[in-house]
Each structure stands twice: as C-alpha cells, then as structure tokens.
Amino acid sequence: METVTLWRPTGPEELALVEASGWREWPARLPDQPIFYPVLNEEYATMIARDWNVKASGVGFVTRFAVGKDYLDRYKVRQVGGRDILEYWIPAEDLPEFNANIVGTIEVVAEYR
C-alpha cells in the first residue's frame, strides 16, 4: 500500500488523547473545530508547534504519521500561505474514516517549550 507521510503540530491536551488511543488516532474535533488540518511538511508543522502551540499552552509537539494514499486522494492539497504552506482539510465528520486509514502509529518527532 502506498502511503503519504503527514505531520501535525499539536498541544499537550490533544497529544494526551492521541496517546490514550494507543498512538493510533486523532481525537474528535470540538464543536468550534469543523476541520482537521494535517500538514505536508515537517518545517510547517515545526513553525506552528514552536510559534503557536508554545504560546498557547507552554509546549508544542510535532507528530508524524502515514495515511493511505488512495484514501487521501479524495482530498485536495490546500496551499494556505507560502509555497511550502500545504495542508489537507479533512471535515470533522470524516475523521473516523481518516483515522481508520492511518498506517502504523502516530509518532512525536519534536517538542518545543
């Protein structure tokens, strides 16, 4: 199966829920979070974790995980800033199916304080 490597910057509360899942899924979105935003490169995830998550909660994590390419092909890549500011927009209602298409586990690759 071909996979796509994705990254997600996250704070400690969300990461605790990922850990509680056995590092296999992202938690359901909150009512004010209609979209799940995994990003396509580590540099962009690092920028968000370091510059936003640390300010918001004192710590920011960069996670990495793989998702089946056939599944991701349903969604288009969104460029939301500069050339390398790329992410997928996964509707909150699609998150259970997205999680089912994660291959392997979600890993923490960096921590910022």
C-alpha positions as CSV (number, residue, x, y, z in Angstrom):
1,M,0.0,0.0,0.0
2,E,1.3,3.4,-0.9
3,T,1.2,5.9,1.9
4,V,1.7,9.7,2.3
5,T,3.6,11.0,5.3
6,L,1.9,13.8,7.2
7,W,2.7,15.9,10.1
8,R,0.6,17.6,12.7
9,P,1.6,20.3,15.2
10,T,-0.3,19.7,18.5
11,G,-0.5,20.8,22.1
12,P,-0.4,18.7,25.2
13,E,-4.2,18.1,25.6
14,E,-4.6,16.8,22.1
15,L,-1.5,14.7,22.4
16,A,-2.7,13.1,25.6
17,L,-5.8,11.9,23.7
18,V,-3.7,10.5,20.9
19,E,-1.6,8.7,23.5
20,A,-4.8,7.3,25.1
21,S,-5.7,5.9,21.7
22,G,-2.6,3.8,21.6
23,W,-1.0,6.4,19.2
24,R,-3.4,5.2,16.5
25,E,-6.0,8.0,16.1
26,W,-6.7,11.7,16.3
27,P,-9.5,12.8,18.7
28,A,-12.8,14.0,17.5
29,R,-12.9,17.7,16.7
30,L,-14.5,20.1,19.2
31,P,-17.7,21.9,18.1
32,D,-15.7,25.0,17.0
33,Q,-13.2,22.8,15.0
34,P,-15.0,21.8,11.8
35,I,-11.8,20.8,10.0
36,F,-8.8,18.6,10.9
37,Y,-5.6,20.0,9.3
38,P,-2.7,17.7,8.8
39,V,0.2,19.3,7.1
40,L,2.5,18.1,4.3
41,N,5.9,19.0,5.6
42,E,7.8,19.0,8.9
43,E,9.0,22.6,8.6
44,Y,5.5,24.0,8.5
45,A,4.4,21.7,11.4
46,T,7.5,22.9,13.4
47,M,6.7,26.6,12.8
48,I,3.1,26.1,14.2
49,A,4.2,24.0,17.1
50,R,7.0,26.3,18.1
51,D,5.3,29.7,17.4
52,W,1.7,28.9,18.2
53,N,1.3,25.9,20.4
54,V,4.1,27.0,22.8
55,K,2.5,30.4,23.2
56,A,-1.0,28.9,23.7
57,S,-0.1,26.0,26.1
58,G,3.6,26.2,27.0
59,V,4.6,23.3,24.9
60,G,4.2,22.3,21.3
61,F,4.8,18.9,19.6
62,V,5.4,17.9,16.1
63,T,3.9,14.5,15.2
64,R,4.4,12.3,12.1
65,F,2.2,9.6,10.7
66,A,1.3,7.9,7.4
67,V,-2.1,7.7,5.7
68,G,-3.1,5.5,2.7
69,K,-2.6,7.5,-0.5
70,D,-5.8,6.1,-2.1
71,Y,-7.8,7.5,0.8
72,L,-6.1,10.9,0.8
73,D,-6.6,11.2,-3.0
74,R,-10.2,12.1,-2.1
75,Y,-9.0,15.5,-0.7
76,K,-7.1,18.2,-2.4
77,V,-3.9,19.7,-1.0
78,R,-4.5,23.3,0.1
79,Q,-1.8,26.0,-0.2
80,V,-2.6,28.3,2.7
81,G,0.3,30.7,2.6
82,G,3.7,30.5,1.1
83,R,4.8,27.8,-1.4
84,D,5.5,25.3,1.3
85,I,2.5,26.0,3.5
86,L,0.5,23.0,2.5
87,E,-2.2,21.1,4.3
88,Y,-5.2,18.8,3.8
89,W,-8.6,19.9,5.1
90,I,-10.4,16.9,6.5
91,P,-14.0,17.6,7.6
92,A,-14.6,16.7,11.2
93,E,-17.3,14.2,10.2
94,D,-14.6,12.3,8.1
95,L,-12.1,12.0,10.9
96,P,-13.2,8.4,12.0
97,E,-12.6,7.2,8.4
98,F,-9.3,9.2,8.2
99,N,-8.2,7.6,11.4
100,A,-9.0,4.1,10.0
101,N,-6.6,4.9,7.1
102,I,-3.6,5.7,9.3
103,V,-0.9,3.2,8.6
104,G,1.1,2.4,11.7
105,T,1.2,4.7,14.7
106,I,1.4,8.5,15.3
107,E,4.9,9.5,16.5
108,V,6.2,12.5,18.3
109,V,9.3,13.8,16.4
110,A,9.9,17.1,18.1
111,E,9.0,19.0,21.3
112,Y,9.2,22.8,21.9
113,R,8.9,24.7,25.1
